[in-house]
């Protein structure tokens, strides 16, 4: 039986969608929505990565796969207006 898929968006490619594993996407999305702050200054990419690795099962997301999933969820949440990318360096993200 094939894994269930979900369509996601990418803020950098408006109008284009991708089909990804629904269970993994949902797990990463729930984790990120749980730890991302609602107010500035937000979290840097490395802070998000560390928080996500701590929140996810290493069996489901071995090695560096959590990084790919984090970026996919981040871009989807930005496309949907749920995540805000603050200006400045380093880049920071927060819930919108």
C-alpha distances in whole Angstrom, upper triangle without the diagonal:
4,7,9,12,16,19,22,25,28,31,32,31,31,29,27,23,20,16,15,13,14,14,16,18,19,20,22,24,25,26,28,29,31,33,34,38,39,42,43,44,40,38,38,35,36,36,33,31,33,32,28,28,30,28,24,23,23,20,18,20,22,25,26,22,24,26,24,22,26,27,24,25,28,28,26,28,32,30,30,33,32,33,37,38,41,44,46,45,43,40,39,37,37,35,37
4,6,9,13,15,18,22,24,28,29,27,28,26,23,20,16,13,12,10,11,12,14,15,17,18,20,21,22,24,26,27,29,31,31,35,36,39,41,41,37,35,35,32,33,33,30,28,30,30,26,26,28,26,23,21,22,19,17,18,20,23,23,20,21,23,21,19,23,24,21,21,25,25,23,25,28,27,27,30,29,30,34,34,38,40,42,42,40,37,36,33,34,33,34
4,6,10,13,15,19,21,25,26,25,26,24,21,18,15,11,9,6,8,8,10,12,13,14,16,17,19,20,22,23,25,27,28,31,33,36,37,37,33,31,32,29,30,30,27,25,27,26,22,23,25,22,19,18,19,17,14,16,18,21,21,17,18,20,18,16,19,21,18,18,22,22,20,22,25,24,24,27,26,27,30,31,35,37,39,38,36,34,33,30,30,29,31
4,7,10,13,17,20,23,25,23,24,22,20,16,13,10,8,6,6,7,10,11,11,13,15,16,17,19,21,21,23,26,26,30,31,34,35,36,32,30,31,28,30,30,26,25,27,26,22,23,25,22,19,19,21,19,15,17,20,23,22,19,19,21,19,16,19,20,17,17,20,20,18,20,23,22,21,25,23,25,28,30,33,36,38,38,36,33,31,29,29,27,28
4,7,10,13,16,20,21,20,20,18,16,12,9,6,5,5,5,8,10,9,10,13,14,14,16,19,19,20,22,24,25,28,29,32,33,33,30,28,29,26,28,28,24,24,26,25,21,23,25,22,19,20,21,20,16,17,20,22,21,17,18,19,16,14,17,17,14,14,18,17,15,17,20,19,18,22,21,22,25,27,30,33,35,35,33,30,29,26,26,25,26
4,6,10,13,17,19,17,17,16,13,10,8,5,6,6,5,9,10,8,9,12,13,12,15,17,17,18,20,22,22,25,26,29,30,31,27,26,27,24,26,26,23,22,25,24,20,22,24,21,19,20,22,21,17,18,21,23,22,18,17,19,16,13,15,16,12,12,15,15,11,14,17,15,14,18,17,19,22,24,27,30,32,33,31,28,26,23,23,22,22
4,7,10,14,16,14,13,12,10,6,5,4,7,9,8,12,13,10,11,15,15,13,16,19,18,18,21,23,22,25,25,28,29,30,26,26,26,23,26,26,23,23,26,25,21,23,26,23,21,23,24,24,20,20,23,24,22,19,18,19,16,14,15,15,11,11,14,13,10,12,15,12,12,16,16,18,21,22,26,28,30,31,29,26,25,22,23,21,21
4,7,10,12,11,11,10,9,5,5,6,7,10,10,13,12,9,11,14,13,11,15,17,15,16,19,21,19,22,22,25,26,26,23,22,22,20,23,23,20,20,23,22,19,21,24,21,20,22,23,23,20,19,22,23,20,17,16,16,14,11,13,12,8,8,10,9,6,9,11,9,10,13,13,14,17,18,22,24,27,27,26,22,21,19,19,18,18
4,7,9,8,7,8,6,5,6,9,11,14,13,16,15,12,14,17,15,13,17,18,16,17,20,21,19,22,22,24,24,25,22,21,21,19,22,23,20,20,24,23,20,23,25,23,22,24,25,26,23,21,24,25,22,19,18,17,14,13,13,11,8,9,10,7,5,8,9,6,8,11,12,13,15,16,20,21,24,25,24,20,20,17,18,17,17
4,5,5,6,8,7,7,8,11,12,16,16,19,17,14,16,18,16,14,18,19,16,17,21,21,19,21,21,23,23,23,20,19,19,17,20,21,18,19,22,22,20,22,25,23,22,25,26,27,23,21,24,24,20,18,17,16,13,13,12,10,8,9,9,5,5,8,8,6,9,11,13,12,14,13,17,19,21,22,21,17,17,15,17,16,16
4,6,6,9,9,10,12,15,16,19,19,21,20,16,18,20,18,16,19,20,17,17,21,21,18,20,19,21,20,21,18,18,18,16,20,21,18,19,23,22,21,23,26,24,24,27,28,29,26,24,26,26,23,21,19,17,15,15,14,11,10,11,9,5,7,8,6,4,8,9,11,10,11,11,14,16,18,20,19,15,15,13,15,15,14
4,6,10,9,11,13,16,17,21,21,24,22,18,21,23,20,18,22,22,19,20,24,23,21,22,22,23,22,22,20,20,18,17,20,22,19,20,24,24,22,24,27,26,26,29,29,30,27,25,27,26,22,21,20,18,15,16,15,12,11,13,11,7,10,12,9,8,12,13,15,13,13,12,15,16,18,19,19,15,16,15,17,18,17
4,6,6,8,11,14,16,20,20,23,22,19,21,23,21,19,23,24,21,22,26,26,23,25,25,26,26,26,23,23,22,20,23,25,22,23,26,26,24,26,29,28,27,30,30,31,28,26,28,27,24,22,22,19,17,17,17,14,12,14,13,9,10,13,11,9,12,14,17,16,16,16,19,20,22,23,22,19,20,18,20,20,20
4,6,8,12,15,17,21,21,24,23,19,21,24,22,20,23,25,22,22,26,26,24,25,24,26,26,26,24,24,23,22,25,27,24,25,28,28,26,28,31,29,29,31,32,33,29,28,30,30,27,24,24,22,19,19,19,16,14,15,14,11,10,13,11,8,11,12,15,15,16,16,19,20,23,24,24,21,21,19,21,20,19
4,7,10,13,16,20,20,23,23,19,21,24,23,21,24,26,23,23,27,28,26,28,27,28,29,29,27,27,26,25,28,29,26,27,30,30,27,30,33,31,30,32,33,33,30,28,31,31,28,25,25,24,21,20,20,18,15,16,16,13,12,14,13,10,12,14,17,18,19,19,23,24,27,28,28,24,24,22,23,22,21
4,7,10,13,17,18,21,20,17,20,22,21,19,23,24,23,23,27,27,25,28,27,29,29,30,27,26,26,24,27,28,25,25,29,28,26,28,31,29,28,30,30,30,27,25,28,28,25,22,22,21,18,17,18,16,13,15,15,12,11,14,14,11,13,16,18,18,20,20,23,25,27,28,27,24,24,22,23,23,22
4,7,10,13,14,17,17,14,16,19,18,17,20,22,20,21,24,25,24,26,26,29,29,29,26,26,25,23,26,27,23,23,27,26,24,26,28,26,25,27,27,27,24,23,25,26,23,20,20,19,16,15,17,14,11,12,14,11,9,13,13,11,12,15,17,18,20,20,24,26,28,29,28,24,24,22,23,22,21
4,6,10,11,15,14,12,14,17,16,15,19,20,19,20,24,25,24,27,27,29,30,30,27,25,25,22,25,26,22,22,25,25,22,23,26,24,22,24,24,24,21,19,22,23,20,17,17,17,14,13,15,13,10,11,14,11,10,14,15,13,14,17,18,19,21,21,25,27,29,29,28,25,24,22,23,22,23
4,7,9,12,12,10,13,16,15,15,18,20,19,20,23,25,24,27,28,31,31,32,28,27,26,24,26,27,23,22,26,25,22,23,26,23,21,22,23,22,18,18,21,22,20,17,17,18,14,13,15,15,11,12,15,14,12,15,17,15,16,19,19,20,23,24,27,29,32,32,30,27,26,24,25,24,24
4,6,9,8,7,10,12,12,13,16,17,17,18,21,22,22,26,27,29,30,30,27,25,25,22,23,24,21,20,23,22,18,19,22,20,18,18,19,18,15,14,17,19,17,13,14,15,12,10,13,13,9,10,14,13,12,15,17,16,16,20,19,20,23,23,27,29,31,30,29,26,25,23,23,22,24
4,6,6,6,9,10,11,12,14,16,17,18,20,22,22,26,27,30,31,31,27,25,25,23,24,24,21,20,22,21,18,18,21,18,15,16,17,16,12,12,15,18,17,13,13,15,12,10,13,14,11,12,15,16,14,16,19,18,19,22,20,21,24,25,29,31,33,32,30,27,26,24,24,23,25
4,6,5,6,9,10,10,12,14,15,16,18,20,21,24,25,28,30,30,26,25,25,23,24,24,21,20,22,21,17,19,20,18,15,16,18,17,13,14,17,20,19,15,14,17,14,11,14,15,12,11,15,16,13,15,18,18,17,20,19,20,23,24,28,31,33,33,30,28,26,23,23,21,23
4,6,5,6,9,10,11,12,14,15,17,19,20,24,25,28,30,30,26,24,25,23,24,23,20,19,21,19,16,16,18,15,12,13,15,13,10,11,15,18,18,14,13,16,15,11,14,16,14,12,16,17,15,16,20,20,19,22,20,21,24,25,29,32,33,33,31,28,26,23,23,22,24
4,5,5,6,8,10,11,12,14,15,17,18,22,24,27,28,28,24,22,22,19,20,20,17,15,17,16,13,13,15,13,10,11,12,12,8,8,12,14,14,10,9,12,11,8,10,13,11,10,14,15,14,15,18,19,19,21,19,19,22,23,26,29,31,30,27,25,24,21,21,20,23
4,6,5,6,9,10,11,12,14,16,16,20,21,24,25,25,22,20,20,18,19,19,16,15,17,16,13,14,16,14,12,13,15,15,11,11,15,17,15,12,10,12,11,7,9,11,8,7,11,12,10,11,15,15,15,17,15,16,19,20,24,26,28,28,26,23,21,18,19,17,20
4,6,5,6,8,10,10,12,14,15,19,20,23,25,25,22,20,21,19,21,20,16,16,18,16,13,15,16,13,11,13,16,16,12,13,17,19,18,15,13,15,14,10,11,13,11,9,12,14,12,12,16,16,15,17,15,16,19,21,24,27,29,29,27,24,22,19,18,17,19
4,6,5,6,9,10,11,13,14,18,20,23,25,25,21,19,20,18,19,18,15,14,16,13,10,12,13,9,8,9,12,13,10,10,14,16,16,13,10,13,13,10,10,13,12,10,13,15,14,14,17,19,18,19,17,17,20,22,25,28,29,29,26,24,22,19,18,17,20
4,6,5,6,9,10,11,12,16,18,21,22,22,18,16,17,15,15,15,11,11,13,11,7,10,11,9,7,10,12,14,11,10,13,15,13,11,8,10,10,7,7,10,9,7,10,12,12,11,15,16,16,17,15,14,17,18,21,24,25,25,22,20,18,15,15,15,18
4,5,5,6,8,10,10,14,15,18,20,20,17,15,17,15,17,16,12,13,15,13,10,13,14,11,11,14,16,17,14,13,17,18,17,14,11,13,12,9,8,10,9,6,8,11,9,8,12,14,13,14,11,11,15,16,19,23,25,24,22,20,17,14,13,12,15
4,6,5,6,9,10,13,15,18,20,21,17,16,18,17,18,17,13,14,15,12,10,13,13,10,10,13,16,17,15,14,18,20,19,17,13,15,16,12,11,14,13,10,12,15,13,11,15,17,15,16,13,13,17,19,21,25,26,26,24,22,19,16,14,13,15
4,6,5,7,9,12,14,17,19,19,15,14,16,15,15,13,10,11,12,9,7,10,10,6,8,11,14,16,13,13,16,17,16,15,11,13,14,11,10,13,13,10,11,15,14,13,16,18,17,18,14,14,17,18,20,24,25,24,22,20,17,15,14,13,16
4,5,5,6,10,12,15,16,16,12,11,13,12,13,11,8,10,11,8,7,11,11,9,10,14,16,18,16,14,18,18,16,15,11,12,13,11,8,11,11,8,8,12,12,10,12,15,15,15,11,10,13,14,17,20,21,21,19,16,14,11,10,10,13
4,6,6,9,10,13,15,16,12,12,15,15,16,14,11,13,15,11,10,14,14,11,13,16,19,21,19,18,21,22,20,19,15,16,17,14,11,13,14,10,10,13,12,9,12,15,13,13,9,9,12,14,17,20,22,22,21,18,15,11,9,8,11
4,6,8,10,14,16,16,13,13,16,16,17,14,11,14,14,10,10,13,12,9,12,15,18,20,18,18,21,22,21,19,16,17,18,16,13,16,16,13,13,17,16,13,16,19,17,16,13,12,15,17,19,22,24,24,22,20,16,13,11,10,13
4,6,9,12,14,14,10,9,12,13,13,10,8,11,11,7,8,12,11,9,12,16,18,21,19,18,20,21,19,19,15,16,18,15,12,15,17,13,13,16,17,14,16,19,18,17,14,12,14,16,17,20,21,21,19,17,14,11,10,10,13
4,7,9,10,11,7,7,10,11,13,10,8,11,12,9,10,14,13,12,15,18,20,23,21,19,22,22,20,20,16,16,17,15,12,14,15,12,11,14,15,12,13,16,16,14,11,9,11,12,13,17,18,18,16,14,10,8,6,6,10
4,6,7,8,6,7,11,13,15,11,10,14,15,12,13,17,16,15,18,22,24,27,25,23,26,26,23,23,20,19,21,19,16,17,19,16,13,17,17,14,14,18,17,15,12,10,10,12,12,16,17,18,16,14,10,8,5,6,9
4,7,9,7,10,14,16,18,15,14,17,18,15,17,20,20,18,21,25,27,29,27,26,29,29,26,26,22,22,23,21,18,19,20,17,14,17,17,14,14,17,16,13,10,9,9,12,12,16,17,19,18,15,12,9,5,5,7
4,6,6,10,13,16,18,15,15,19,19,17,19,22,22,21,24,27,29,32,30,28,31,30,28,28,24,23,25,23,20,20,22,19,16,19,19,16,15,19,18,15,13,11,10,12,10,14,15,17,16,14,11,9,6,7,8
3,5,8,11,14,16,14,14,18,19,17,19,22,22,22,24,28,30,33,31,29,31,30,27,28,24,23,24,23,20,20,22,20,17,19,20,17,16,19,19,16,14,12,10,10,8,11,12,13,13,11,8,8,7,9,10
4,7,9,13,14,12,13,16,17,16,18,21,21,21,24,27,29,32,30,28,30,29,26,26,23,21,23,23,19,19,22,20,16,19,21,18,16,20,20,17,16,13,11,10,8,10,10,11,10,10,7,8,8,11,12
4,7,10,12,9,9,13,14,13,15,18,18,18,20,24,25,28,27,24,26,25,23,23,20,18,20,19,15,16,18,16,13,16,17,14,14,17,18,15,13,10,9,9,8,11,11,12,11,9,5,5,5,8,10
4,7,8,6,6,10,11,10,12,14,15,15,18,21,22,25,24,21,23,22,19,20,17,15,17,17,13,13,16,15,12,15,17,14,14,18,19,17,15,11,11,10,10,12,12,11,9,8,5,5,7,10,13
4,5,5,6,9,10,11,12,14,16,16,18,22,22,25,24,21,22,20,17,18,16,13,16,16,12,12,16,15,12,14,17,16,15,18,20,18,16,13,12,10,10,11,11,9,7,6,4,7,9,13,15
4,5,5,6,9,10,10,12,14,15,16,19,19,22,21,18,19,17,14,15,12,10,12,13,9,9,13,13,10,12,15,14,14,17,19,18,17,13,13,11,12,13,13,11,8,7,7,8,11,14,17
4,5,5,6,9,10,11,12,14,15,18,18,21,20,17,18,15,13,15,12,10,13,14,11,11,15,15,13,16,18,18,18,21,22,22,20,16,16,14,15,16,15,13,10,10,10,11,14,17,20
4,5,5,6,9,10,11,12,14,18,18,21,20,18,19,17,15,16,13,12,15,15,12,13,16,15,13,16,19,17,17,21,22,21,18,15,15,14,15,16,16,14,11,11,9,10,12,15,18
4,6,5,6,9,10,10,12,16,16,19,18,15,17,16,13,14,11,9,12,12,8,10,13,12,10,13,15,14,15,18,19,18,16,13,14,13,14,17,17,15,13,11,9,9,10,12,16
4,6,5,6,9,10,11,14,13,17,16,12,14,12,10,11,8,7,10,10,7,9,12,12,11,14,16,16,17,20,21,21,18,15,17,16,17,19,19,17,14,13,12,12,14,16,19
4,5,5,6,9,10,13,13,16,16,13,14,13,11,13,10,10,13,13,11,13,16,15,14,18,20,19,20,23,24,23,21,18,19,18,19,21,21,19,16,16,14,14,15,17,21
4,6,5,6,9,12,13,16,16,14,15,15,14,14,11,11,14,13,10,13,16,14,14,17,18,17,18,22,22,21,18,16,18,18,19,21,21,20,17,16,14,13,14,15,19
4,5,5,6,10,11,14,13,10,12,13,11,11,7,9,11,10,8,11,13,11,12,15,16,15,17,20,20,20,18,16,18,18,20,22,23,21,18,17,15,14,14,15,19
4,5,5,8,8,11,11,8,10,10,9,10,7,8,12,11,10,13,15,14,15,18,19,19,20,23,24,24,21,19,21,21,23,25,25,23,20,19,18,17,18,19,23
4,6,8,9,12,13,11,12,13,13,13,10,12,15,14,13,16,18,16,17,21,21,20,22,25,25,25,22,20,22,22,24,26,26,24,22,21,19,18,18,19,23
4,7,9,12,11,11,13,14,14,14,10,13,15,13,12,15,17,15,16,19,19,18,21,23,23,23,20,19,21,22,24,26,27,26,23,22,19,18,17,18,21
4,6,9,8,7,10,11,12,11,8,11,13,11,11,15,15,14,16,19,19,18,21,23,23,24,21,20,23,23,25,28,29,27,24,23,21,19,19,20,23
4,5,5,6,8,11,12,11,10,13,15,13,14,17,18,17,19,22,21,21,24,26,26,27,24,23,26,27,29,32,32,30,28,26,25,23,23,23,27
4,5,5,5,7,10,9,9,12,14,13,14,17,18,18,20,22,23,23,26,28,28,29,26,25,28,27,30,32,32,30,27,27,25,24,25,25,29
4,6,6,9,12,11,11,14,15,14,16,19,19,19,22,24,24,25,27,29,29,31,28,27,30,30,33,35,35,33,31,30,28,27,27,28,31
4,6,10,11,9,9,13,13,11,14,17,16,16,19,21,21,21,24,26,26,28,25,24,27,28,30,33,34,32,29,28,26,25,25,25,28
4,7,8,6,6,9,10,9,11,14,14,14,16,19,19,20,22,24,24,26,24,23,25,25,28,30,30,29,26,25,24,22,23,24,27
4,6,6,7,10,11,11,13,16,16,17,19,21,22,23,25,27,28,29,27,26,28,27,30,32,32,30,27,26,25,24,26,27,30
4,6,7,9,11,12,13,15,16,18,19,21,22,23,25,27,28,29,27,26,27,26,29,30,30,27,25,24,24,24,25,27,30
4,5,6,7,9,10,12,13,15,16,18,19,21,22,24,25,26,25,23,24,23,25,27,26,24,21,21,21,20,23,24,27
4,5,5,7,9,10,11,13,14,16,17,19,20,22,23,25,23,21,23,23,25,27,27,25,23,22,21,20,22,23,26
4,6,5,6,9,10,10,12,14,15,16,18,20,21,22,20,18,21,20,23,25,25,23,21,19,18,17,19,20,23
4,5,5,6,9,10,10,12,14,15,16,18,20,21,19,17,19,18,20,22,22,20,18,16,16,15,17,19,22
4,5,5,6,9,10,11,12,14,16,17,19,20,19,17,19,18,21,23,23,22,19,18,18,16,19,20,22
4,5,5,6,8,10,11,12,14,15,16,18,17,15,18,18,21,23,24,23,21,18,18,16,17,18,20
4,6,5,6,9,10,10,12,14,15,16,15,13,15,14,17,20,21,20,17,15,14,12,14,14,17
4,5,5,6,8,10,10,12,14,15,14,12,14,13,16,18,19,18,16,13,13,12,14,15,17
4,6,5,6,9,10,11,12,14,14,12,15,14,18,20,22,21,19,17,16,14,16,16,17
4,6,5,6,8,10,10,12,11,10,13,13,17,19,21,21,19,16,15,12,13,13,14
4,5,5,6,9,10,11,9,7,10,10,13,16,18,18,16,13,11,9,10,10,12
4,6,5,6,9,10,10,8,10,10,14,16,18,18,17,14,13,11,12,13,13
4,5,5,6,9,9,9,11,12,16,19,21,22,20,17,16,13,14,13,13
4,5,5,6,5,5,9,10,14,17,20,21,19,16,14,10,10,9,9
4,5,5,6,5,6,8,11,14,17,18,17,13,12,9,10,9,9
4,6,8,8,10,11,14,17,20,21,20,17,16,13,14,12,11
4,6,8,10,12,16,18,22,23,23,19,17,14,13,11,10
4,6,7,10,13,16,19,21,21,17,15,12,11,9,7
4,7,10,13,16,19,21,20,16,14,10,9,6,5
4,7,10,13,16,17,16,13,10,7,6,4,5
4,6,10,13,14,14,10,8,6,5,6,5
4,7,9,11,11,7,6,5,7,9,9
4,7,9,9,6,5,6,8,10,10
4,7,8,6,7,9,11,14,14
4,6,6,8,11,13,17,17
3,5,8,11,14,18,19
4,6,10,13,17,18
4,7,10,14,15
4,7,11,12
4,7,9
4,6
4
